[in-house]
Amino acid sequence: MKISIITVCYNSIKTIESTIQSVIAQDYTDIEYIVIDGLSTDGSVNKIKSYQDKIDTFISEKDDGIYHAINKGIGVATGDI
C-alpha cells in the first residue's frame, strides 16, 4: 500500500531539512514524498532541491495559504493513504 506524505512549507529554512530527513529515514519503502512550498525567499527552496532525488514531487509557487498548499499536495498524490 502506497503512502503519500505531504510537507507544506514557506520560509522554513530552520526546520525543512530535519523534516525531510525524518521522512526519508522511514523504513517503510512504498512512500511517495511530496513537498509544496509557497515560493519561499529564505533559502528553503535550495535546501529542498538538495534532496530532489528523495522527493517525488516538488512544487514551489505562490499559494493562498496552508490549506491551499495541502490541497495542491492532495491533488498530485497517488498514494492509497
Biopython code that builds the backbone (N, CA, C, O; Angstrom):
import numpy as np
from Bio.PDB.StructureBuilder import StructureBuilder

atoms = [
    (1, "MET", "N", (0.840, -1.172, 0.000)),
    (1, "MET", "CA", (0.000, 0.000, 0.000)),
    (1, "MET", "C", (0.892, 1.244, 0.000)),
    (1, "MET", "O", (1.735, 1.414, 0.880)),
    (2, "LYS", "N", (0.694, 2.105, -0.993)),
    (2, "LYS", "CA", (1.499, 3.317, -1.093)),
    (2, "LYS", "C", (0.962, 4.392, -0.159)),
    (2, "LYS", "O", (-0.240, 4.652, -0.106)),
    (3, "ILE", "N", (1.884, 5.013, 0.579)),
    (3, "ILE", "CA", (1.550, 6.103, 1.481)),
    (3, "ILE", "C", (2.121, 7.398, 0.910)),
    (3, "ILE", "O", (3.315, 7.481, 0.624)),
    (4, "SER", "N", (1.272, 8.402, 0.745)),
    (4, "SER", "CA", (1.716, 9.720, 0.311)),
    (4, "SER", "C", (1.936, 10.586, 1.543)),
    (4, "SER", "O", (1.056, 10.712, 2.395)),
    (5, "ILE", "N", (3.118, 11.180, 1.625)),
    (5, "ILE", "CA", (3.431, 12.114, 2.701)),
    (5, "ILE", "C", (3.599, 13.483, 2.059)),
    (5, "ILE", "O", (4.374, 13.649, 1.117)),
    (6, "ILE", "N", (2.866, 14.458, 2.576)),
    (6, "ILE", "CA", (2.894, 15.813, 2.028)),
    (6, "ILE", "C", (3.457, 16.758, 3.084)),
    (6, "ILE", "O", (2.954, 16.830, 4.205)),
    (7, "THR", "N", (4.505, 17.477, 2.706)),
    (7, "THR", "CA", (5.056, 18.526, 3.552)),
    (7, "THR", "C", (4.753, 19.854, 2.889)),
    (7, "THR", "O", (5.088, 20.053, 1.721)),
    (8, "VAL", "N", (4.124, 20.765, 3.615)),
    (8, "VAL", "CA", (3.905, 22.113, 3.101)),
    (8, "VAL", "C", (4.786, 23.066, 3.907)),
    (8, "VAL", "O", (4.944, 22.912, 5.118)),
    (9, "CYS", "N", (5.351, 24.045, 3.220)),
    (9, "CYS", "CA", (6.248, 24.956, 3.915)),
    (9, "CYS", "C", (6.291, 26.321, 3.239)),
    (9, "CYS", "O", (5.910, 26.484, 2.079)),
    (10, "TYR", "N", (6.765, 27.285, 4.005)),
    (10, "TYR", "CA", (7.009, 28.626, 3.494)),
    (10, "TYR", "C", (8.051, 29.278, 4.397)),
    (10, "TYR", "O", (7.846, 29.421, 5.602)),
    (11, "ASN", "N", (9.162, 29.667, 3.801)),
    (11, "ASN", "CA", (10.260, 30.284, 4.557)),
    (11, "ASN", "C", (10.588, 29.486, 5.824)),
    (11, "ASN", "O", (10.567, 30.015, 6.935)),
    (12, "SER", "N", (10.886, 28.222, 5.629)),
    (12, "SER", "CA", (11.122, 27.316, 6.763)),
    (12, "SER", "C", (12.547, 26.764, 6.766)),
    (12, "SER", "O", (12.763, 25.593, 7.080)),
    (13, "ILE", "N", (13.505, 27.600, 6.419)),
    (13, "ILE", "CA", (14.900, 27.164, 6.330)),
    (13, "ILE", "C", (15.397, 26.521, 7.631)),
    (13, "ILE", "O", (16.255, 25.639, 7.588)),
    (14, "LYS", "N", (14.880, 26.944, 8.766)),
    (14, "LYS", "CA", (15.342, 26.414, 10.051)),
    (14, "LYS", "C", (14.867, 24.992, 10.325)),
    (14, "LYS", "O", (15.478, 24.284, 11.126)),
    (15, "THR", "N", (13.783, 24.560, 9.672)),
    (15, "THR", "CA", (13.210, 23.255, 10.001)),
    (15, "THR", "C", (13.050, 22.305, 8.824)),
    (15, "THR", "O", (12.837, 21.110, 9.032)),
    (16, "ILE", "N", (13.146, 22.797, 7.602)),
    (16, "ILE", "CA", (12.808, 21.942, 6.453)),
    (16, "ILE", "C", (13.766, 20.767, 6.306)),
    (16, "ILE", "O", (13.332, 19.671, 5.950)),
    (17, "GLU", "N", (15.045, 20.962, 6.569)),
    (17, "GLU", "CA", (15.979, 19.847, 6.400)),
    (17, "GLU", "C", (15.682, 18.711, 7.377)),
    (17, "GLU", "O", (15.689, 17.544, 6.984)),
    (18, "SER", "N", (15.425, 19.032, 8.628)),
    (18, "SER", "CA", (15.131, 17.960, 9.592)),
    (18, "SER", "C", (13.808, 17.272, 9.253)),
    (18, "SER", "O", (13.654, 16.074, 9.491)),
    (19, "THR", "N", (12.863, 18.016, 8.705)),
    (19, "THR", "CA", (11.595, 17.415, 8.284)),
    (19, "THR", "C", (11.824, 16.423, 7.154)),
    (19, "THR", "O", (11.333, 15.295, 7.198)),
    (20, "ILE", "N", (12.572, 16.848, 6.139)),
    (20, "ILE", "CA", (12.871, 15.960, 5.004)),
    (20, "ILE", "C", (13.642, 14.731, 5.475)),
    (20, "ILE", "O", (13.328, 13.611, 5.072)),
    (21, "GLN", "N", (14.641, 14.931, 6.320)),
    (21, "GLN", "CA", (15.429, 13.805, 6.813)),
    (21, "GLN", "C", (14.575, 12.825, 7.597)),
    (21, "GLN", "O", (14.796, 11.617, 7.517)),
    (22, "SER", "N", (13.614, 13.315, 8.345)),
    (22, "SER", "CA", (12.718, 12.442, 9.097)),
    (22, "SER", "C", (11.893, 11.568, 8.154)),
    (22, "SER", "O", (11.718, 10.375, 8.404)),
    (23, "VAL", "N", (11.394, 12.154, 7.084)),
    (23, "VAL", "CA", (10.583, 11.387, 6.133)),
    (23, "VAL", "C", (11.430, 10.357, 5.407)),
    (23, "VAL", "O", (11.027, 9.200, 5.295)),
    (24, "ILE", "N", (12.596, 10.754, 4.911)),
    (24, "ILE", "CA", (13.404, 9.819, 4.113)),
    (24, "ILE", "C", (14.064, 8.738, 4.973)),
    (24, "ILE", "O", (14.571, 7.750, 4.441)),
    (25, "ALA", "N", (14.062, 8.916, 6.283)),
    (25, "ALA", "CA", (14.639, 7.906, 7.177)),
    (25, "ALA", "C", (13.661, 6.784, 7.520)),
    (25, "ALA", "O", (14.040, 5.825, 8.191)),
    (26, "GLN", "N", (12.422, 6.887, 7.075)),
    (26, "GLN", "CA", (11.419, 5.871, 7.393)),
    (26, "GLN", "C", (11.799, 4.522, 6.771)),
    (26, "GLN", "O", (12.364, 4.470, 5.679)),
    (27, "ASP", "N", (11.485, 3.447, 7.472)),
    (27, "ASP", "CA", (11.789, 2.098, 6.997)),
    (27, "ASP", "C", (10.806, 1.609, 5.942)),
    (27, "ASP", "O", (11.161, 0.786, 5.098)),
    (28, "TYR", "N", (9.590, 2.102, 5.985)),
    (28, "TYR", "CA", (8.582, 1.683, 5.022)),
    (28, "TYR", "C", (9.019, 2.148, 3.639)),
    (28, "TYR", "O", (9.413, 3.301, 3.466)),
    (29, "THR", "N", (8.953, 1.259, 2.658)),
    (29, "THR", "CA", (9.542, 1.580, 1.352)),
    (29, "THR", "C", (8.572, 2.148, 0.324)),
    (29, "THR", "O", (9.009, 2.794, -0.628)),
    (30, "ASP", "N", (7.285, 1.929, 0.483)),
    (30, "ASP", "CA", (6.338, 2.390, -0.536)),
    (30, "ASP", "C", (5.761, 3.756, -0.146)),
    (30, "ASP", "O", (4.568, 3.898, 0.120)),
    (31, "ILE", "N", (6.654, 4.755, -0.123)),
    (31, "ILE", "CA", (6.281, 6.115, 0.247)),
    (31, "ILE", "C", (6.445, 7.028, -0.956)),
    (31, "ILE", "O", (7.453, 6.983, -1.661)),
    (32, "GLU", "N", (5.444, 7.848, -1.170)),
    (32, "GLU", "CA", (5.522, 8.927, -2.160)),
    (32, "GLU", "C", (5.675, 10.217, -1.354)),
    (32, "GLU", "O", (4.818, 10.543, -0.533)),
    (33, "TYR", "N", (6.763, 10.947, -1.589)),
    (33, "TYR", "CA", (7.019, 12.158, -0.817)),
    (33, "TYR", "C", (6.788, 13.394, -1.677)),
    (33, "TYR", "O", (7.385, 13.547, -2.742)),
    (34, "ILE", "N", (5.914, 14.269, -1.196)),
    (34, "ILE", "CA", (5.520, 15.482, -1.909)),
    (34, "ILE", "C", (5.847, 16.679, -1.021)),
    (34, "ILE", "O", (5.488, 16.707, 0.156)),
    (35, "VAL", "N", (6.531, 17.667, -1.595)),
    (35, "VAL", "CA", (6.819, 18.901, -0.869)),
    (35, "VAL", "C", (6.199, 20.060, -1.643)),
    (35, "VAL", "O", (6.468, 20.248, -2.830)),
    (36, "ILE", "N", (5.369, 20.827, -0.953)),
    (36, "ILE", "CA", (4.721, 22.001, -1.533)),
    (36, "ILE", "C", (5.248, 23.230, -0.787)),
    (36, "ILE", "O", (5.061, 23.364, 0.423)),
    (37, "ASP", "N", (5.900, 24.109, -1.517)),
    (37, "ASP", "CA", (6.493, 25.314, -0.946)),
    (37, "ASP", "C", (5.755, 26.537, -1.488)),
    (37, "ASP", "O", (5.400, 26.579, -2.666)),
    (38, "GLY", "N", (5.529, 27.516, -0.642)),
    (38, "GLY", "CA", (4.775, 28.704, -1.026)),
    (38, "GLY", "C", (5.617, 29.807, -1.636)),
    (38, "GLY", "O", (5.324, 30.988, -1.444)),
    (39, "LEU", "N", (6.667, 29.439, -2.375)),
    (39, "LEU", "CA", (7.594, 30.380, -3.021)),
    (39, "LEU", "C", (8.451, 31.096, -1.976)),
    (39, "LEU", "O", (8.494, 32.325, -1.911)),
    (40, "SER", "N", (9.120, 30.300, -1.175)),
    (40, "SER", "CA", (9.987, 30.811, -0.109)),
    (40, "SER", "C", (11.098, 31.697, -0.664)),
    (40, "SER", "O", (11.541, 31.540, -1.802)),
    (41, "THR", "N", (11.533, 32.631, 0.178)),
    (41, "THR", "CA", (12.609, 33.546, -0.197)),
    (41, "THR", "C", (13.797, 33.467, 0.755)),
    (41, "THR", "O", (14.711, 34.287, 0.663)),
    (42, "ASP", "N", (13.803, 32.507, 1.657)),
    (42, "ASP", "CA", (14.833, 32.437, 2.702)),
    (42, "ASP", "C", (15.878, 31.345, 2.482)),
    (42, "ASP", "O", (16.664, 31.066, 3.387)),
    (43, "GLY", "N", (15.905, 30.728, 1.320)),
    (43, "GLY", "CA", (16.849, 29.643, 1.066)),
    (43, "GLY", "C", (16.234, 28.259, 1.178)),
    (43, "GLY", "O", (16.898, 27.262, 0.894)),
    (44, "SER", "N", (14.982, 28.187, 1.584)),
    (44, "SER", "CA", (14.314, 26.888, 1.716)),
    (44, "SER", "C", (14.302, 26.119, 0.403)),
    (44, "SER", "O", (14.522, 24.908, 0.393)),
    (45, "VAL", "N", (14.048, 26.804, -0.700)),
    (45, "VAL", "CA", (13.948, 26.137, -1.999)),
    (45, "VAL", "C", (15.262, 25.443, -2.345)),
    (45, "VAL", "O", (15.249, 24.302, -2.807)),
    (46, "ASN", "N", (16.388, 26.106, -2.132)),
    (46, "ASN", "CA", (17.682, 25.480, -2.427)),
    (46, "ASN", "C", (17.931, 24.277, -1.531)),
    (46, "ASN", "O", (18.467, 23.266, -1.986)),
    (47, "LYS", "N", (17.552, 24.374, -0.276)),
    (47, "LYS", "CA", (17.715, 23.242, 0.650)),
    (47, "LYS", "C", (16.861, 22.068, 0.199)),
    (47, "LYS", "O", (17.322, 20.927, 0.207)),
    (48, "ILE", "N", (15.616, 22.337, -0.195)),
    (48, "ILE", "CA", (14.731, 21.279, -0.671)),
    (48, "ILE", "C", (15.301, 20.645, -1.933)),
    (48, "ILE", "O", (15.296, 19.422, -2.073)),
    (49, "LYS", "N", (15.790, 21.473, -2.850)),
    (49, "LYS", "CA", (16.351, 20.959, -4.101)),
    (49, "LYS", "C", (17.566, 20.073, -3.864)),
    (49, "LYS", "O", (17.865, 19.210, -4.689)),
    (50, "SER", "N", (18.267, 20.267, -2.762)),
    (50, "SER", "CA", (19.425, 19.407, -2.471)),
    (50, "SER", "C", (18.993, 17.977, -2.127)),
    (50, "SER", "O", (19.823, 17.068, -2.103)),
    (51, "TYR", "N", (17.707, 17.779, -1.864)),
    (51, "TYR", "CA", (17.140, 16.452, -1.599)),
    (51, "TYR", "C", (16.239, 15.992, -2.739)),
    (51, "TYR", "O", (15.440, 15.072, -2.567)),
    (52, "GLN", "N", (16.362, 16.623, -3.892)),
    (52, "GLN", "CA", (15.449, 16.371, -5.005)),
    (52, "GLN", "C", (15.370, 14.899, -5.395)),
    (52, "GLN", "O", (14.316, 14.434, -5.829)),
    (53, "ASP", "N", (16.460, 14.163, -5.250)),
    (53, "ASP", "CA", (16.460, 12.740, -5.614)),
    (53, "ASP", "C", (15.648, 11.886, -4.632)),
    (53, "ASP", "O", (15.364, 10.722, -4.913)),
    (54, "LYS", "N", (15.276, 12.459, -3.489)),
    (54, "LYS", "CA", (14.484, 11.740, -2.483)),
    (54, "LYS", "C", (13.024, 12.185, -2.456)),
    (54, "LYS", "O", (12.202, 11.604, -1.747)),
    (55, "ILE", "N", (12.710, 13.224, -3.237)),
    (55, "ILE", "CA", (11.365, 13.807, -3.251)),
    (55, "ILE", "C", (10.709, 13.482, -4.583)),
    (55, "ILE", "O", (11.281, 13.745, -5.641)),
    (56, "ASP", "N", (9.518, 12.915, -4.538)),
    (56, "ASP", "CA", (8.822, 12.531, -5.772)),
    (56, "ASP", "C", (8.238, 13.733, -6.505)),
    (56, "ASP", "O", (8.320, 13.813, -7.730)),
    (57, "THR", "N", (7.650, 14.662, -5.765)),
    (57, "THR", "CA", (7.052, 15.849, -6.372)),
    (57, "THR", "C", (7.420, 17.062, -5.529)),
    (57, "THR", "O", (7.226, 17.070, -4.313)),
    (58, "PHE", "N", (7.954, 18.087, -6.187)),
    (58, "PHE", "CA", (8.271, 19.346, -5.517)),
    (58, "PHE", "C", (7.658, 20.483, -6.314)),
    (58, "PHE", "O", (7.938, 20.650, -7.501)),
    (59, "ILE", "N", (6.816, 21.264, -5.643)),
    (59, "ILE", "CA", (6.178, 22.415, -6.267)),
    (59, "ILE", "C", (6.502, 23.633, -5.406)),
    (59, "ILE", "O", (6.282, 23.625, -4.195)),
    (60, "SER", "N", (7.024, 24.671, -6.038)),
    (60, "SER", "CA", (7.273, 25.925, -5.339)),
    (60, "SER", "C", (6.616, 27.041, -6.134)),
    (60, "SER", "O", (7.106, 27.457, -7.184)),
    (61, "GLU", "N", (5.508, 27.507, -5.612)),
    (61, "GLU", "CA", (4.774, 28.589, -6.262)),
    (61, "GLU", "C", (3.887, 29.269, -5.232)),
    (61, "GLU", "O", (3.565, 28.690, -4.194)),
    (62, "LYS", "N", (3.502, 30.485, -5.525)),
    (62, "LYS", "CA", (2.625, 31.220, -4.623)),
    (62, "LYS", "C", (1.307, 30.466, -4.448)),
    (62, "LYS", "O", (0.755, 29.907, -5.395)),
    (63, "ASP", "N", (0.830, 30.471, -3.225)),
    (63, "ASP", "CA", (-0.466, 29.852, -2.955)),
    (63, "ASP", "C", (-1.271, 30.771, -2.043)),
    (63, "ASP", "O", (-0.821, 31.858, -1.681)),
    (64, "ASP", "N", (-2.443, 30.327, -1.685)),
    (64, "ASP", "CA", (-3.338, 31.134, -0.853)),
    (64, "ASP", "C", (-3.338, 30.688, 0.600)),
    (64, "ASP", "O", (-4.326, 30.883, 1.307)),
    (65, "GLY", "N", (-2.251, 30.099, 1.049)),
    (65, "GLY", "CA", (-2.143, 29.692, 2.444)),
    (65, "GLY", "C", (-2.002, 28.189, 2.603)),
    (65, "GLY", "O", (-1.990, 27.432, 1.632)),
    (66, "ILE", "N", (-1.895, 27.785, 3.854)),
    (66, "ILE", "CA", (-1.578, 26.396, 4.180)),
    (66, "ILE", "C", (-2.620, 25.409, 3.645)),
    (66, "ILE", "O", (-2.254, 24.336, 3.165)),
    (67, "TYR", "N", (-3.882, 25.744, 3.718)),
    (67, "TYR", "CA", (-4.911, 24.811, 3.262)),
    (67, "TYR", "C", (-4.883, 24.659, 1.743)),
    (67, "TYR", "O", (-5.106, 23.569, 1.216)),
    (68, "HIS", "N", (-4.613, 25.738, 1.058)),
    (68, "HIS", "CA", (-4.466, 25.684, -0.390)),
    (68, "HIS", "C", (-3.268, 24.803, -0.753)),
    (68, "HIS", "O", (-3.346, 23.982, -1.667)),
    (69, "ALA", "N", (-2.165, 24.980, -0.033)),
    (69, "ALA", "CA", (-0.968, 24.178, -0.284)),
    (69, "ALA", "C", (-1.237, 22.688, -0.032)),
    (69, "ALA", "O", (-0.834, 21.840, -0.828)),
    (70, "ILE", "N", (-1.908, 22.378, 1.057)),
    (70, "ILE", "CA", (-2.241, 20.981, 1.350)),
    (70, "ILE", "C", (-3.112, 20.400, 0.250)),
    (70, "ILE", "O", (-2.888, 19.272, -0.188)),
    (71, "ASN", "N", (-4.091, 21.150, -0.195)),
    (71, "ASN", "CA", (-4.954, 20.675, -1.267)),
    (71, "ASN", "C", (-4.189, 20.463, -2.566)),
    (71, "ASN", "O", (-4.502, 19.541, -3.319)),
    (72, "LYS", "N", (-3.194, 21.297, -2.843)),
    (72, "LYS", "CA", (-2.332, 21.074, -4.010)),
    (72, "LYS", "C", (-1.635, 19.729, -3.885)),
    (72, "LYS", "O", (-1.577, 18.956, -4.841)),
    (73, "GLY", "N", (-1.102, 19.455, -2.688)),
    (73, "GLY", "CA", (-0.418, 18.189, -2.461)),
    (73, "GLY", "C", (-1.339, 17.003, -2.631)),
    (73, "GLY", "O", (-0.970, 16.004, -3.249)),
    (74, "ILE", "N", (-2.530, 17.109, -2.088)),
    (74, "ILE", "CA", (-3.518, 16.036, -2.221)),
    (74, "ILE", "C", (-3.859, 15.835, -3.697)),
    (74, "ILE", "O", (-4.059, 14.705, -4.144)),
    (75, "GLY", "N", (-3.922, 16.921, -4.442)),
    (75, "GLY", "CA", (-4.249, 16.843, -5.858)),
    (75, "GLY", "C", (-3.254, 16.076, -6.692)),
    (75, "GLY", "O", (-3.622, 15.475, -7.701)),
    (76, "VAL", "N", (-1.982, 16.085, -6.283)),
    (76, "VAL", "CA", (-0.958, 15.350, -7.048)),
    (76, "VAL", "C", (-0.620, 13.994, -6.435)),
    (76, "VAL", "O", (0.082, 13.192, -7.051)),
    (77, "ALA", "N", (-1.112, 13.737, -5.231)),
    (77, "ALA", "CA", (-0.818, 12.484, -4.545)),
    (77, "ALA", "C", (-1.435, 11.284, -5.274)),
    (77, "ALA", "O", (-2.549, 11.358, -5.793)),
    (78, "THR", "N", (-0.686, 10.186, -5.299)),
    (78, "THR", "CA", (-1.162, 8.959, -5.941)),
    (78, "THR", "C", (-1.231, 7.793, -4.959)),
    (78, "THR", "O", (-1.534, 6.665, -5.348)),
    (79, "GLY", "N", (-0.954, 8.063, -3.706)),
    (79, "GLY", "CA", (-0.939, 7.001, -2.704)),
    (79, "GLY", "C", (-2.323, 6.519, -2.314)),
    (79, "GLY", "O", (-3.332, 7.172, -2.579)),
    (80, "ASP", "N", (-2.341, 5.361, -1.679)),
    (80, "ASP", "CA", (-3.591, 4.797, -1.170)),
    (80, "ASP", "C", (-4.029, 5.506, 0.104)),
    (80, "ASP", "O", (-5.218, 5.580, 0.417)),
    (81, "ILE", "N", (-3.059, 6.020, 0.821)),
    (81, "ILE", "CA", (-3.315, 6.741, 2.076)),
    (81, "ILE", "C", (-2.589, 8.056, 2.023)),
    (81, "ILE", "O", (-2.657, 8.837, 2.972)),
]
sb = StructureBuilder()
sb.init_structure("model")
sb.init_model(0)
sb.init_chain("A")
sb.init_seg("    ")
for serial, (resi, resn, name, xyz) in enumerate(atoms, 1):
    if name == "N":
        sb.init_residue(resn, " ", resi, " ")
    sb.init_atom(name, np.array(xyz, "f"), 0.0, 1.0, " ", f" {name:<3s}", serial, name[0])
structure = sb.get_structure()
